[in-house]
Amino acid sequence: MSGFRRTISYGFVFVFLAFVAYGTYIFLDDLEGPQIVMTPDTGRVSPTQDIQLTLTDAKSKVRSVTVYVRKNSQSLVVFERTFSTTAPSQTASFNLKNAGLRDGSFELEVVARDTALAGFGKGNSSTRVWDMRIDTQPPRVKVRTLAPALRRGSVTAIAYTVSEEVGITGIVLGSRFFTAHKQPNGLYYCFFAWPLDVSKDAFTPEVMAKDLAGNEARSRVLVNAAERNYRNDTLNISDKFLNDKMPNFEALVPNATTNLERYILVNTEVRIANEKRLIEVGKDTAPTMLWSGAFQRLHGSAVKANYGDHRTYMHNGVKIDEQTHMGLDLASTMQAPVPAANDGRVVLAENLGIFGNIVVIDHGLGLQSLYSHLSEIHVNVGDAIKKGATLGRTGVTGLAGGDHLHFGVLLDGVQVHPIDWLDPKWIKNTIIDRLSSASAG
């Protein structure tokens, strides 16, 4: 009987120890609070600027967060939240407009808790403290170049200084933004365009600078704007062209039932998608000029279509579409070698819808050149390219009706007049001399 009692006692002790061990494991397995990340994390903030916290805990879910402002030995809770639904990752946003802070330094303390059983159920906590500064003053911008002359479809350049470090600056034109880049000489250089689809009345460029605290300054840029005439053209789309070309686009417009319907969708919807892709590619640019001198054109070529041609597309005497041609169509011999127009870096080399086989070279400061309808591509993305290097050969890929090179120039993805960049006098007067005079001043 006594042995039985000892067995029961040993069993009880074993269960008790196992329970204690399990409890200890539960309590000690997670002793770290959530990770805390703040965005933006620049050390400067304006009272109305939104601050986002990202809270993560790999082992336990995030329970709550509290934000304190500390200044002159005083502490104020400016934000707190207990999340109604716990999760391994939580986000929260707040601002300091009700904190009563004036320009100057303060500490921002963030305390986050998880759902672990540590602390008798209170959870683990983690704390991060940032040395911050309230900044309510917008940056001051001083343009160092004279008012430029600019025609619709073309590009110009300005140079300016900003009184403090900024997060972003450049030229705003409606929904478009042309990024400025700070140079080693301390000036910001910005190339900006008068896009072809913007009327003279709507062409109201503004220089914008937003500092690290989110304060923004804007001012109109004076421009001597002059209209430019563009021609109208009519293209007849034959059944032979449709039958030869449209099967290549079936995967892009699978819902089309006829080659004519497929062509219209390619010339509209696919074209729009391709142009959006060029806008994205335009963001991949160097902060300094990689090029020099006039741009080089396809050797021995004749211009078959111009930038800005307004095209009306006809099929069997019926208008089916209208578009604007955004480059130069240059024809030489069949499958002629295509030279790089200037020094730069390849940022696109693939097949892209209406353009067919295409290469885009970045020349810095948002300026890029485009070569499309190629039969062959001889370069890869990332390649450093010298002026005159062979990029590929002309062809009839994409929507090309005959062997030629579609040559384009883009600024931050906006297609601009290529003929300017083939003119050394225009480049000197419009770009080089303007920037040089700003540097000298």
C-alpha positions, -999 to +999 in steps of 0.1 A: +000+000+000+028+023+009+044+016-025+012+026-042+011+058-022+047+065-033+038+059-069+009+083-066+032+109-050+058+105-077+032+108-104+018+140-088+053+154-085+060+145-121+028+162-133+034+192-111+070+196-124+058+191-160+032+218-154+058+241-139+081+234-168+054+241-194+044+273-176+080+284-174+084+277-211+052+296-219+064+326-198+100+325-209+097+315-246+089+351-256+106+378-236+109+404-264+084+431-272+073+441-308+097+457-332+089+493-339+096+511-372+086+547-379+081+563-413+093+588-422+123+586-400+141+618-409+144+635-375+122+663-386+085+666-387+058+692-391+027+692-367+004+681-395+027+655-411+014+619-408+037+595-390+032+558-396+043+531-371+048+495-382+047+471-352+057+434-357+061+405-333+072+372-348+061+351-317+032+369-302+006+392-317+008+430-312-016+443-286-012+480-282+009+511-288+014+544-269+032+575-282+047+601-258+061+635-265+088+646-240+101+681-238+114+702-209+109+673-184+073+671-193+056+641-209+024+641-230+005+611-245-002+621-281-015+588-294-025+554-279-043+524-293-053+489-282-060+469-313-094+454-314-081+425-335-046+413-326-022+403-353+016+397-358+019+430-376+000+462-370+002+497-384-010+530-369-008+566-380-008+598-360+003+634-361+014+661-336-011+689-344-026+687-309+008+683-291+012+721-287+048+720-299+066+749-314+097+748-337+125+731-319+137+698-305+118+672-285+119+634-278+093+610-293+089+578-273+069+548-286+060+519-264+044+488-279+031+457-261+024+421-274+000+394-262+026+372-245+019+359-209+050+376-196+044+402-169+015+383-155-005+387-187+005+423-195+028+411-223+062+421-233+069+458-240+095+475-262+104+511-263+121+533-289+130+569-285+138+594-313+154+628-311+131+649-332+127+685-343+095+704-351+099+723-384+070+744-397+090+766-422+089+756-459+122+756-478+132+786-498+139+781-535+160+805-557+160+799-594+194+807-609+185+806-646+167+832-667+132+825-681+136+799-708+120+800-743+101+768-749+080+754-777+052+728-772+067+693-774+102+704-764+124+704-732+142+731-713+164+732-682+165+753-651+189+754-621+181+765-586+192+763-550+171+752-520+177+765-485+177+731-467+178+694-474+147+682-491+129+649-497+117+657-532+119+687-555+113+694-592+087+708-616+050+702-612+028+704-642-007+693-635-005+656-627+030+653-642+062+657-622+097+663-635+123+654-609+152+677-601+186+662-591+212+678-568+246+682-584+281+682-569+281+720-572+252+723-549+226+733-575+195+714-585+192+707-622+158+700-636+149+692-672+112+697-678+089+695-709+059+712-724+041+679-733+024+677-766-011+671-751-009+703-728-025+735-742-007+768-738-033+780-713-027+748-692+011+751-693+017+765-658+049+748-645+057+753-608+090+746-590+082+725-559+104+716-529+093+695-500+116+694-470+122+664-446+094+676-423+069+676-452+067+714-455+062+724-492+071+755-512+058+762-547+063+790-571+055+796-608+083+792-633+084+820-659+086+805-694+084+822-728+061+796-743+055+795-781+032+772-800+045+748-826+025+735-856+022+698-862+009+681-893-020+658-900-016+625-917-038+596-929-029+560-928-048+533-946-049+500-927-051+472-953-065+437-947-031+423-956-015+443-928-042+431-904-038+395-914+000+396-912+003+415-880-026+409-857-020+371-850+011+383-831-011+402-806-037+375-798-022+370-763-024+407-755-061+411-766-076+376-763-112+389-763-110+403-798-129+383-824-116+398-856-082+412-867-098+447-872-111+446-836-078+433-824-059+462-842-081+489-826-076+474-792-039+472-797-037+507-811-056+521-780-055+500-749-022+482-755-006+516-765-018+532-732-003+503-712+030+505-731+032+543-725+026+537-688+055+512-688+077+539-703+067+563-674+079+536-650+111+531-669+117+568-668+122+567-630+153+546-635+177+575-642+211+587-632+213+619-611+239+635-634+243+639-671+258+608-688+258+623-723+276+650-742+272+668-775+245+663-801+226+630-803+234+607-833+208+595-857+205+564-878+232+566-905+220+574-940+184+575-929+154+594-943+126+607-921+094+589-930+072+602-902+076+631-877+070+636-840+036+651-834+020+639-866-017+635-859-027+603-876-061+593-888-064+555-894-087+544-922-099+509-931-119+504-964-127+541-964-139+542-928-122+560-899-113+534-872-090+554-849-067+584-844-035+588-825-004+610-823+029+598-835+055+604-807+088+599-824+108+599-857+104+571-882+138+567-898+143+544-928+177+532-941+186+498-956+168+467-943+181+455-909+205+484-907+227+486-876+211+509-850+236+532-831+232+545-796+224+582-799+246+591-770+264+577-739+242+561-712+229+529-696+204+504-710+173+504-688+149+485-711+156+458-737+126+435-746+095+431-767+069+457-757+035+457-775+032+483-802+069+490-801+080+455-808+116+449-799+127+480-780+158+494-763+157+524-740+189+541-729+191+564-699+212+595-703+207+610-668+185+636-653+154+619-666+165+620-702+162+588-722+163+577-758+141+550-774+147+526-803+119+503-814+106+479-841+141+462-840+146+429-857+174+421-833+185+434-798+223+432-791+224+447-756+211+439-721+196+459-693+224+475-672+249+477-700+270+509-701+267+522-737+289+546-757+276+569-785+276+550-817+276+515-802+253+491-820+221+483-801+205+460-826+191+462-862+161+478-877+130+457-884+092+454-886+083+442-851+054+457-832+030+477-853+056+486-879+044+483-915+079+483-930+115+480-920+125+512-901+136+526-868+112+544-845+135+568-826+121+586-796+133+608-768+117+608-734+119+630-703+107+613-671+088+590-694+071+618-713+078+615-751+093+648-764+105+661-798+136+641-808+147+666-835+159+691-809+184+666-795+200+661-829+208+698-832+241+708-815+231+745-815+198+738-797+216+717-771+242+744-765+217+772-762+189+754-744+208+731-720+245+736-717+248+774-717+219+778-693+233+754-668+268+767-671+257+803-665+239+792-633+270+774-621+291+805-628+267+827-609 
